[in-house]
Amino acid sequence: MGLLSGSQRMGAAALLLAASTILSRLMGLVRDKIISWQFGAGSEADMYFAAFMVPDIINSLLAGGIMSITMLPLLSRRFAEDEADAWRFFSCVFCWMLLASLLATGAGILCAGPLARLTAPGFDAAQIARLAFFMRIILPAQVFFLCGACMTALLFLRRQFRVPALTPLIYNGSIILGGLCLPWCAQALALPSEWELGGMSGYCVGVTVGAAVGAFWLPWRVARAQGLHLEWRLSHPLFRRFLLTALPLMLGQTIILMDEQFLRLFGTMLPDGNVSLLNYARRITQVPVGLMGQAAAVASYPFLVALVTSGERERFDSTLSTALRASVGLIIPAAVWLGLAARPVLTVIFQGGRFGAAETLACTPLLQIMLAATPLWIIYMVLVRAFYAGGDTITPAVTGTVMTVLALPCYYFWAVPHGAWAISLVSSGSVSAYVLWLMVIWWRRKGGGAFAGLGSLALRVLLCSLPAGAAAAWAQSLPWGAWCAARLGGPLPPLIDALLLLAVSGGLFCLLFAALSWRLAPEVLAPVLRRLQRRKGAGPHAA
């Protein structure tokens, strides 16, 4: 079967990726829940989260996270013109990616000690040694991520999203399994003290195993079964063009790519536990972003590329506008409610074991500050792919790098002295400013067709969310726990109390938001209503 023979509607692809994203985010929260239960917000967890800094930078330097974006337009055209030569071009890219990833990760493993001191300036000597050990375990995962990204690009080209949808599930599952099982195996095998029972080493091993199986082996196996032709090749006439397209993404370390690394880097300059608290808050923040933006952005990209290639400008703007409006219409009420319910949300997800009420209280304002930027995160995920679909990788890279340079002194000279809340504020502010800048650039170059009605929708959705949020906040202020405790003869456990608050305030928020949006923003509810009508219409026939 030819690689280009399959096709999938964008809606079906988005639903598939959305389902994968939901499961992946849930597994990610389970993973972090286990880590927080075992290690809380302490030194060992700080070192684990900081260990990802260098591997993630290597991945972004080699454009691994966006390999499909840079390769798809060129590979798509080449397959349409000459399939045999397209395979030669793909082989050239893959071979160079393999060599570059091996060299970069090898250098990282050899220089783990100095790199640990550079990326965690607030850690002491013992923490640096432990951090370097973690880094050496995690770094090989980048070889599998980067080479696997090439295979995933082939699957995206065919518009086959099933296998890529499995990747994050396998990855998170491996981390959880490694963290829970390896310490006991290490004790049974009498491995060195670095692998001690209760340490983070098992989670690090799970990272590399999950990358090997989920990110590389499975996509490679499926691509091979569907006609993959791979040969050793280091030159191709199209490779230079590919390199010029990818180079801005490699050299341009945008504020989006560096955001998580800055939280880790500057968090190490604060007392122990702050890296973990910032990480936990960001994890929850990225759940609605992933659920409502990532699936739509990834699924829409191959279609945007096809529309650019065929010159259908109006359909391009319409597709982009649909993705933007659908994502923004959902993220605003989600962010408002999550911000108001931050404390019970953190209680349910993380509190327990070594993560106590004090850690929940400290993490709450960090989460609330980061949630303020989530609508802009959603817009970025969709809009940046519109730039890439048109072959423009320079604009997002240059503007993002400029914003990174501007943010650095804000982090170091202002945020670090003021603490973790200030680091969260600089993070949200710099990301928001960058995305607004990109929107202005797009508007000036391409016109406002993609943003038609977006501002009006966002305002109307916000107006619906605020009264619903006020009602939810009032509901949370009522002594539900005391009432239940009086009837049950004892205080409720914190988890049950938090779940009760979330159920009452969340239900009230949804009811009021639905009622208000029915009048002010009916397009937000329209997809749900259409689905209900289709099911109702299908009822008699099914019977």
MOLIN-V636242 format. One line per field, one symbol per residue. phi: phi as a letter, one per 30 degrees, with the letter a starting at -180 (. if undefined). burial: + if it has 24 or more other C-alpha atoms within 12 Angstrom, else -. Layout:
phi=???
burial=???
This chain:
phi=.ddcddabdddddddddddddeddddddddedddddddbicbdddeddddddddeddedddchddbeddddeedddddddcaddddddddedddddddddddddddddddcdddddddcbdcddddddddddddddddeeedddddddddddddddddiccddeddedddddddddddddcdedddddchdedecedjddeddddddddddddddcdddddddddcjdcbbdacbaedddddddddeedddddddddcedddddeddddceejdedddddddededdddddcbddddddddeddddddddiddddddddddddddddddcddddddddddcedddddddcdkidccdddddddeddddddddcdddeddeedddddddddiccdeddddddddddddedddddcdedcjdddddddedddddddddddddddeddcicedceiddddddddddddddddddddddddddddddddddciaddeedddddddddddddddddddddddeccbddddeddddddddddddedddd
burial=--++---+-++-++++++++++++++++++++++++++++++++++++++++++++++++++++++++++++++++-++-----++++++++++++++-+++-+++-++--++-+++-+++++---+++++++++++++++++++++++++++++++++++++++++++++++++++++++++--+-------++-++++++++++++++++++++++++-++----+++-------++--++-++++++++++++++++++++++++++-+++++++++++++++++++++++++++++++++++++-------+++++++++++++++++++++++++++++++++++++--+++-++-+++++++++++++++++++++++++++++++++++++++++++--++-+++--++--+++++++++++++++++++++--+------+++--+--++-++++++++++++++-++---++------------++-++++++-+++-+++-+++-++---+-+++------------------
